[in-house]
Amino acid sequence: MSFADEAQSDVPLLSEKHSGIPDFLLEKARKAKVGVFETRTKPKASRNRLPVIPCGIEEQVFFDALSDLSKQLGVENVERNDKPLRDGCNPNTHDLMAVVDDEELVPSAMVYPGSTEEVQKVVVWANKYHIPIFPISMGRNLGYGGAAPRVRGSVLVDLGRRMNKILDISSQDYTCLVEPGVSFFALHEAIKAKGYDHLWVDVPDVGGGSIIGNTVDRGVGYTPYGDHWACHSGLEVVLPTGEVIRTGMGALPGNNTWQTFPYGFGPYSDGIFSQSNFGIVTKMGMTLMPNPGGYESFMYTFQKEEDLDQVIEIIRPLRIGSILENVAQLRHVTQSLAVSGKPRTEFYKGDGTIPSDVVHAVAATSPVGDHSWAYYGMSYGPPHIRKYKLDIIDAEFKKVPGARRIDPSTLPEDEYFWARDRIAAGIPDIQELRWVNWMPNGAHIAFSPVSPIRGADAKKLYELAKRRHGEFGIDLFPAFCVGLREMHLIVELVYDRANPKRRKDVLDCLRHLVDDAAACGYGEYRTHLVLMDQVAGTYSWNDGALMRFHETIKDALDPNGIMAPGRCGIWPKQYRGRGWEMAKTSGENTQGDGVAPPSQ
């Protein structure tokens, strides 16, 4: 497909493709695509590419191995990654939002199993030929590596293309059982189609990703069920040896509580399959939220940056006491500006970070009006219950001088408030990533430390991020996402991925931020592939005892080191001590010095 053809092609629908868009979001998706192409200056890839071969494997041996796998899965389900890299709608050939050169983190081939049994075949095949594999659900982990493998030349196991069935929705137990290719879009539409108005799905900012993929990476949503990992119940996992296990009650033959009681008997093993490389999750149960009988979104703005401390202190007891009920957001005005989807050049064409006076002047012309911080929340339940809670919230927030509650009736339908309203009501949306258009060829990567819900901590993290962003000339987009007893600061660093200097600036800035935060006692909860070694290294108590524990598990479960080597900083013994770990000095080089031969 040519560049022009790609720009003119339509957005795929969910009825046509497992990774498609539901009908009700089609026009919005079309507009979003136009915005992306309007800011794209990166030329379409056309260079001839040499074959990508797994490290330590001879080329002919690899081709023979792929031929062997084709016989087992069908030739249409084994595909070499030897064509020009195309961004498209949802590529599985590379990281759509690369922070290093496009060719650094690419698979050698993509394979498409259609069942747990075929996943087993792939794993047994990988052990036979000592070829690294990297499983993905749908590859929508945007900003964290997307579909890219950590080790160049790994064979990508794309589960979502053929394993995308909703296996069960229980209207009585408020649970479901899904395969890796089921998106939040798909589950929401299936529940609607069944007429189950009493069931809600908790959705993340963008609903096109895999439920399993988001959950095992410990992603979040924005209803009271926003902690997705806490809301899962039961896994089916293919281990690195090819054996299949079911966790929790799923290990009991004939059980009827796999999706309702997560623990079963004995050690709770589910945790080792989240943010790890210890197995491939092929089925997962999730709990669904009951319809609360009504809901009402609300938004408050606060005028001064220095209000942050007081606002967070007000939020903490309200959140712990569930007066503030959902995983809400306190966002900075600069990100509110960027989420309009307009490029930065419409507001400011100078170098360095966009000046504060420019941001506030533009914000003053918006429907929301000028502010420094905006809080987006949701109250649930019948009207009298909502009023009781909202009156408390209003009295507390208005203790901050200049605080304003925004009247939703004054806001146009394309105002960002309404995207947050839908998401907090369990209705998937796609508006969030419009701020990527801030830069040409826009991409993003996140700084996401965890802290207590304390004003002093919020202030410290914000000032730390502001200082480093100023040093590297990167506009600062911070949002505090408040959980029950902790909060995540999510800072999205937006950059032009076609500009090597800006990629380097963003990566250098982020590496400094990770170390700065760790020195203050704040750890990342999730990160991009190229930062996983550094982030894992910050969890170093007792001379790295936790990583040694992870490596012991890895070597026991994956003796040949074939399963997603390097993911979350966990390297098999065949890779250790060979320079694969990425640090501040690594630059864009993601690869090490070979792999130990099988005999070692």
Buried (B, 14 or more C-beta within 10 A) or exposed (E): EEBEEBBEEEBBBBEEBBBBBBEBBBEBBEBBBEBBEEBBEBEBBEEEEEEBBBBBBEEEBBBEBBEEBBEBBEEEBBBBBEEEBBBEBBBBBBBBBBBBBBBBBBBBBBBBBBEBEBBBBBBBBBBEBBBBBBBBBBBBBBBBBBBBBBBBBBBBBBBBBBBBBBEBBBEEBBBBBBBBBBBBBBBBBBBBEEEBEEBBBBBBBBBBBBBBBBBBBBBBBBBBBBBBBBBBBBBBBBBBBBEBBBBBBBBEEEBEBBBBEBBBEEEEBBEBBBBBBBBBBBBBBBBBBEBBEEBBBBBBBBBEBEBBBBBBBBBBEBBBEEBBBBBBBBBBBBBBBBBBBBBBEEBBEEEEBBEEEBBBEBBEEBEBEBBBBBBBBBBBBEEEBBEEBBEBBEEBBBEBEEBBBBEBEEBEEBBBBBBBBBBBBBBBBBBBBBBBBBBBBBBBBBBBBBBBBBBEBBBBBBEBBBEBBBEBEBBBBBBBBBBBEBBBBBBBBBBBBBBEEBBBBBBBBBBBBBBBBBEEEBBBBBBBBBBBBBBBBBBEEEEBEEBEEBBEBBBEBBBBBBBBBBBBBBBBBBBBEBEBBBEEEBEBEBBBEEBBEEEE
